[in-house]
Amino acid sequence: MSAVPRSAKVAKDETAARPAGRFRRMLGRLSSSQQDLESEELQEDAQASGCTRICDCGDRQIVRVAGTLRTVTLRPVAGVPALEAELFDGTAPLDVVWLGRRSIVGIEPGRRLIASGRVSMSQGRRVLFNPKYELRPLGQE
């Protein structure tokens, strides 16, 4: 039997669950890669916008997601133009496809946006077809 009272054990467990101190967080940021820092920033932005994390999006679920466009390409689908972009929120990528569009002003790599619609799965990837979207102001990037 342990002589340590139960309340002391609970307090010790709660201490371990608390976030690290300011110095430890700063040290962690200094030792993190640039990609890790950008992913963390994107996740915080998505959470602050009240959006669903892309990694939590399921098939046929209506979602609102936020992130940065990594790539934008024009790919015809069955002879119809389709503008495709990869949205990344720090957790997972999401393909965003606008059917019948060759270009959209403001849709370019590096641009942050919020998109909403119904997610579907295509070839093992999450896809959002013809979403409603909001471009984030350039000053916030």
CYANA upper distance limits for C-alpha pairs under 8 A (distance plus 0.5 A):
  4 VAL  CA      8 ALA  CA      7.14
  4 VAL  CA      9 LYS  CA      7.62
  5 PRO  CA      9 LYS  CA      7.26
  6 ARG  CA     10 VAL  CA      6.86
  7 SER  CA     11 ALA  CA      6.69
  8 ALA  CA     12 LYS  CA      6.66
  9 LYS  CA     13 ASP  CA      6.77
 10 VAL  CA     14 GLU  CA      6.70
 11 ALA  CA     15 THR  CA      6.71
 12 LYS  CA     16 ALA  CA      6.96
 13 ASP  CA     17 ALA  CA      6.97
 14 GLU  CA     18 ARG  CA      6.93
 20 ALA  CA     24 ARG  CA      6.26
 20 ALA  CA     25 ARG  CA      6.68
 21 GLY  CA     25 ARG  CA      6.74
 22 ARG  CA     26 MET  CA      6.65
 23 PHE  CA     27 LEU  CA      6.59
 24 ARG  CA     28 GLY  CA      6.57
 25 ARG  CA     29 ARG  CA      6.73
 26 MET  CA     30 LEU  CA      6.76
 27 LEU  CA     31 SER  CA      6.81
 28 GLY  CA     32 SER  CA      6.64
 29 ARG  CA     37 LEU  CA      7.76
 32 SER  CA     36 ASP  CA      6.69
 32 SER  CA     37 LEU  CA      7.18
 33 SER  CA     37 LEU  CA      6.93
 34 GLN  CA     38 GLU  CA      6.70
 35 GLN  CA     39 SER  CA      6.63
 36 ASP  CA     40 GLU  CA      6.65
 37 LEU  CA     41 GLU  CA      6.70
 38 GLU  CA     42 LEU  CA      6.67
 38 GLU  CA     90 GLY  CA      7.85
 39 SER  CA     43 GLN  CA      6.70
 39 SER  CA     89 ASP  CA      7.40
 39 SER  CA     90 GLY  CA      4.40
 39 SER  CA     91 THR  CA      7.68
 40 GLU  CA     44 GLU  CA      6.77
 40 GLU  CA     90 GLY  CA      6.77
 41 GLU  CA     45 ASP  CA      6.70
 41 GLU  CA     90 GLY  CA      8.20
 42 LEU  CA     46 ALA  CA      6.68
 42 LEU  CA     67 GLY  CA      6.74
 42 LEU  CA     68 THR  CA      8.16
 42 LEU  CA     89 ASP  CA      5.75
 42 LEU  CA     90 GLY  CA      5.85
 43 GLN  CA     47 GLN  CA      6.67
 43 GLN  CA     53 ARG  CA      8.06
 43 GLN  CA     89 ASP  CA      6.30
 43 GLN  CA     90 GLY  CA      5.85
 43 GLN  CA     91 THR  CA      7.64
 44 GLU  CA     48 ALA  CA      6.57
 45 ASP  CA     49 SER  CA      6.73
 45 ASP  CA     66 ALA  CA      8.14
 45 ASP  CA     67 GLY  CA      8.39
 46 ALA  CA     50 GLY  CA      6.99
 46 ALA  CA     51 CYS  CA      5.91
 46 ALA  CA     52 THR  CA      7.82
 46 ALA  CA     53 ARG  CA      7.60
 46 ALA  CA     65 VAL  CA      7.48
 46 ALA  CA     66 ALA  CA      5.63
 46 ALA  CA     67 GLY  CA      7.17
 46 ALA  CA     89 ASP  CA      7.39
 47 GLN  CA     51 CYS  CA      6.29
 47 GLN  CA     52 THR  CA      7.93
 47 GLN  CA     53 ARG  CA      8.21
 49 SER  CA     66 ALA  CA      7.98
 51 CYS  CA     63 VAL  CA      8.27
 51 CYS  CA     64 ARG  CA      5.78
 51 CYS  CA     65 VAL  CA      5.44
 51 CYS  CA     66 ALA  CA      6.75
 52 THR  CA     56 ASP  CA      7.37
 52 THR  CA     57 CYS  CA      7.64
 52 THR  CA     63 VAL  CA      7.01
 52 THR  CA     64 ARG  CA      6.41
 52 THR  CA     65 VAL  CA      5.84
 52 THR  CA     66 ALA  CA      8.33
 53 ARG  CA     57 CYS  CA      7.34
 53 ARG  CA     65 VAL  CA      7.02
 53 ARG  CA     66 ALA  CA      8.49
 53 ARG  CA     89 ASP  CA      7.57
 53 ARG  CA     91 THR  CA      7.38
 54 ILE  CA     65 VAL  CA      7.11
 54 ILE  CA     88 PHE  CA      8.39
 54 ILE  CA     89 ASP  CA      7.20
 54 ILE  CA     91 THR  CA      6.88
 54 ILE  CA     92 ALA  CA      6.15
 54 ILE  CA     93 PRO  CA      7.48
 54 ILE  CA     94 LEU  CA      7.36
 55 CYS  CA     91 THR  CA      6.20
 55 CYS  CA     92 ALA  CA      5.79
 57 CYS  CA     61 GLN  CA      7.20
 57 CYS  CA     63 VAL  CA      7.63
 57 CYS  CA    119 VAL  CA      7.72
 58 GLY  CA    119 VAL  CA      7.49
 58 GLY  CA    120 SER  CA      8.31
 59 ASP  CA    119 VAL  CA      6.21
 59 ASP  CA    120 SER  CA      5.43
 59 ASP  CA    121 MET  CA      6.31
 59 ASP  CA    126 ARG  CA      8.11
 60 ARG  CA    118 ARG  CA      6.25
 60 ARG  CA    119 VAL  CA      5.72
 60 ARG  CA    120 SER  CA      5.79
 60 ARG  CA    121 MET  CA      8.50
 61 GLN  CA    118 ARG  CA      5.95
 61 GLN  CA    119 VAL  CA      6.05
 61 GLN  CA    120 SER  CA      8.17
 62 ILE  CA    116 SER  CA      7.83
 62 ILE  CA    117 GLY  CA      5.88
 62 ILE  CA    118 ARG  CA      4.71
 62 ILE  CA    119 VAL  CA      6.80
 63 VAL  CA    116 SER  CA      6.01
 63 VAL  CA    117 GLY  CA      6.20
 63 VAL  CA    118 ARG  CA      6.74
 63 VAL  CA    119 VAL  CA      7.58
 64 ARG  CA    114 ILE  CA      7.42
 64 ARG  CA    115 ALA  CA      6.21
 64 ARG  CA    116 SER  CA      4.69
 64 ARG  CA    117 GLY  CA      7.27
 65 VAL  CA     89 ASP  CA      8.41
 65 VAL  CA    114 ILE  CA      6.08
 65 VAL  CA    115 ALA  CA      5.92
 65 VAL  CA    116 SER  CA      6.76
 66 ALA  CA     87 LEU  CA      8.45
 66 ALA  CA     88 PHE  CA      8.48
 66 ALA  CA     89 ASP  CA      6.74
 66 ALA  CA    112 ARG  CA      7.88
 66 ALA  CA    113 LEU  CA      6.22
 66 ALA  CA    114 ILE  CA      4.72
 66 ALA  CA    115 ALA  CA      6.82
 67 GLY  CA     87 LEU  CA      6.29
 67 GLY  CA     88 PHE  CA      5.62
 67 GLY  CA     89 ASP  CA      4.69
 67 GLY  CA     90 GLY  CA      8.13
 67 GLY  CA    112 ARG  CA      6.05
 67 GLY  CA    113 LEU  CA      6.36
 67 GLY  CA    114 ILE  CA      7.18
 68 THR  CA     87 LEU  CA      5.97
 68 THR  CA     88 PHE  CA      5.87
 68 THR  CA     89 ASP  CA      6.94
 68 THR  CA    109 PRO  CA      8.23
 68 THR  CA    110 GLY  CA      6.34
 68 THR  CA    111 ARG  CA      6.05
 68 THR  CA    112 ARG  CA      4.74
 68 THR  CA    113 LEU  CA      6.87
 69 LEU  CA     85 ALA  CA      6.89
 69 LEU  CA     86 GLU  CA      6.04
 69 LEU  CA     87 LEU  CA      5.01
 69 LEU  CA     88 PHE  CA      6.86
 69 LEU  CA    107 ILE  CA      8.44
 69 LEU  CA    108 GLU  CA      7.38
 69 LEU  CA    109 PRO  CA      5.56
 69 LEU  CA    110 GLY  CA      5.79
 69 LEU  CA    111 ARG  CA      6.01
 69 LEU  CA    112 ARG  CA      6.75
 69 LEU  CA    113 LEU  CA      8.10
 70 ARG  CA     85 ALA  CA      7.68
 70 ARG  CA     86 GLU  CA      5.96
 70 ARG  CA     87 LEU  CA      6.61
 70 ARG  CA     88 PHE  CA      7.26
 70 ARG  CA    109 PRO  CA      5.64
 70 ARG  CA    110 GLY  CA      6.43
 71 THR  CA     85 ALA  CA      5.84
 71 THR  CA     86 GLU  CA      5.86
 71 THR  CA     87 LEU  CA      8.35
 71 THR  CA    108 GLU  CA      7.91
 71 THR  CA    109 PRO  CA      5.65
 71 THR  CA    110 GLY  CA      8.46
 72 VAL  CA     83 LEU  CA      7.65
 72 VAL  CA     84 GLU  CA      6.16
 72 VAL  CA     85 ALA  CA      4.74
 72 VAL  CA     86 GLU  CA      7.25
 72 VAL  CA    107 ILE  CA      7.97
 72 VAL  CA    108 GLU  CA      6.58
 72 VAL  CA    109 PRO  CA      6.53
 73 THR  CA     83 LEU  CA      6.43
 73 THR  CA     84 GLU  CA      5.74
 73 THR  CA     85 ALA  CA      6.81
 74 LEU  CA     81 PRO  CA      7.46
 74 LEU  CA     82 ALA  CA      6.31
 74 LEU  CA     83 LEU  CA      5.17
 74 LEU  CA     84 GLU  CA      6.62
 74 LEU  CA    102 ARG  CA      6.86
 74 LEU  CA    103 SER  CA      8.30
 75 ARG  CA     81 PRO  CA      6.73
 75 ARG  CA     82 ALA  CA      5.78
 75 ARG  CA     83 LEU  CA      6.81
 75 ARG  CA     84 GLU  CA      7.45
 76 PRO  CA     80 VAL  CA      5.71
 76 PRO  CA     81 PRO  CA      4.76
 76 PRO  CA     82 ALA  CA      5.80
 77 VAL  CA     81 PRO  CA      6.73
 77 VAL  CA     82 ALA  CA      6.81
 80 VAL  CA     99 LEU  CA      7.87
 80 VAL  CA    100 GLY  CA      6.42
 81 PRO  CA     99 LEU  CA      6.90
 81 PRO  CA    100 GLY  CA      5.43
 81 PRO  CA    101 ARG  CA      6.25
 81 PRO  CA    102 ARG  CA      6.33
 82 ALA  CA     97 VAL  CA      7.05
 82 ALA  CA     98 TRP  CA      6.15
 82 ALA  CA     99 LEU  CA      4.94
 82 ALA  CA    100 GLY  CA      5.91
 82 ALA  CA    101 ARG  CA      5.98
 82 ALA  CA    102 ARG  CA      6.81
 83 LEU  CA     97 VAL  CA      6.19
 83 LEU  CA     98 TRP  CA      5.65
 83 LEU  CA     99 LEU  CA      7.00
 83 LEU  CA    100 GLY  CA      8.17
 83 LEU  CA    101 ARG  CA      6.22
 83 LEU  CA    102 ARG  CA      6.23
 83 LEU  CA    103 SER  CA      6.90
 84 GLU  CA     95 ASP  CA      7.32
 84 GLU  CA     96 VAL  CA      6.22
 84 GLU  CA     97 VAL  CA      4.99
 84 GLU  CA     98 TRP  CA      6.99
 85 ALA  CA     95 ASP  CA      6.29
 85 ALA  CA     96 VAL  CA      5.65
 85 ALA  CA     97 VAL  CA      6.95
 86 GLU  CA     93 PRO  CA      6.84
 86 GLU  CA     94 LEU  CA      6.15
 86 GLU  CA     95 ASP  CA      5.12
 86 GLU  CA     96 VAL  CA      6.57
 87 LEU  CA     93 PRO  CA      6.13
 87 LEU  CA     94 LEU  CA      5.58
 87 LEU  CA     95 ASP  CA      6.69
 87 LEU  CA     96 VAL  CA      7.30
 88 PHE  CA     92 ALA  CA      6.48
 88 PHE  CA     93 PRO  CA      5.08
 88 PHE  CA     94 LEU  CA      6.88
 89 ASP  CA     93 PRO  CA      7.53
 93 PRO  CA    126 ARG  CA      8.09
 94 LEU  CA    125 ARG  CA      7.66
 94 LEU  CA    126 ARG  CA      5.73
 94 LEU  CA    127 VAL  CA      6.30
 94 LEU  CA    128 LEU  CA      7.79
 95 ASP  CA    125 ARG  CA      7.91
 95 ASP  CA    126 ARG  CA      6.66
 95 ASP  CA    127 VAL  CA      5.10
 95 ASP  CA    128 LEU  CA      6.69
 96 VAL  CA    127 VAL  CA      6.28
 96 VAL  CA    128 LEU  CA      5.30
 96 VAL  CA    129 PHE  CA      6.53
 96 VAL  CA    130 ASN  CA      7.97
 96 VAL  CA    131 PRO  CA      7.91
 97 VAL  CA    127 VAL  CA      7.75
 97 VAL  CA    128 LEU  CA      6.69
 97 VAL  CA    129 PHE  CA      5.33
 97 VAL  CA    130 ASN  CA      6.40
 97 VAL  CA    131 PRO  CA      8.27
 98 TRP  CA    129 PHE  CA      6.51
 98 TRP  CA    130 ASN  CA      5.09
 98 TRP  CA    131 PRO  CA      7.87
 99 LEU  CA    129 PHE  CA      7.84
 99 LEU  CA    130 ASN  CA      6.96
103 SER  CA    107 ILE  CA      8.08
106 GLY  CA    111 ARG  CA      8.04
106 GLY  CA    135 LEU  CA      7.79
107 ILE  CA    111 ARG  CA      7.34
111 ARG  CA    135 LEU  CA      8.08
111 ARG  CA    136 ARG  CA      7.97
111 ARG  CA    138 LEU  CA      8.22
111 ARG  CA    141 GLU  CA      8.33
112 ARG  CA    135 LEU  CA      6.87
112 ARG  CA    136 ARG  CA      5.88
112 ARG  CA    141 GLU  CA      7.76
113 LEU  CA    133 TYR  CA      7.29
113 LEU  CA    134 GLU  CA      6.04
113 LEU  CA    135 LEU  CA      4.97
113 LEU  CA    136 ARG  CA      5.58
114 ILE  CA    133 TYR  CA      5.98
114 ILE  CA    134 GLU  CA      5.62
114 ILE  CA    135 LEU  CA      7.07
114 ILE  CA    136 ARG  CA      7.81
115 ALA  CA    131 PRO  CA      6.44
115 ALA  CA    132 LYS  CA      6.13
115 ALA  CA    133 TYR  CA      4.73
115 ALA  CA    134 GLU  CA      6.97
116 SER  CA    131 PRO  CA      5.96
116 SER  CA    132 LYS  CA      5.77
116 SER  CA    133 TYR  CA      6.80
117 GLY  CA    128 LEU  CA      6.95
117 GLY  CA    129 PHE  CA      7.99
117 GLY  CA    130 ASN  CA      8.22
117 GLY  CA    131 PRO  CA      5.59
117 GLY  CA    132 LYS  CA      7.01
118 ARG  CA    128 LEU  CA      6.68
118 ARG  CA    129 PHE  CA      8.04
118 ARG  CA    131 PRO  CA      8.40
119 VAL  CA    126 ARG  CA      6.86
119 VAL  CA    127 VAL  CA      6.10
119 VAL  CA    128 LEU  CA      5.44
119 VAL  CA    129 PHE  CA      8.16
120 SER  CA    126 ARG  CA      6.30
120 SER  CA    127 VAL  CA      5.75
120 SER  CA    128 LEU  CA      6.94
121 MET  CA    125 ARG  CA      5.95
121 MET  CA    126 ARG  CA      5.26
121 MET  CA    127 VAL  CA      6.42
122 SER  CA    126 ARG  CA      6.98
122 SER  CA    127 VAL  CA      7.11
136 ARG  CA    140 GLN  CA      7.68
137 PRO  CA    141 GLU  CA      8.08
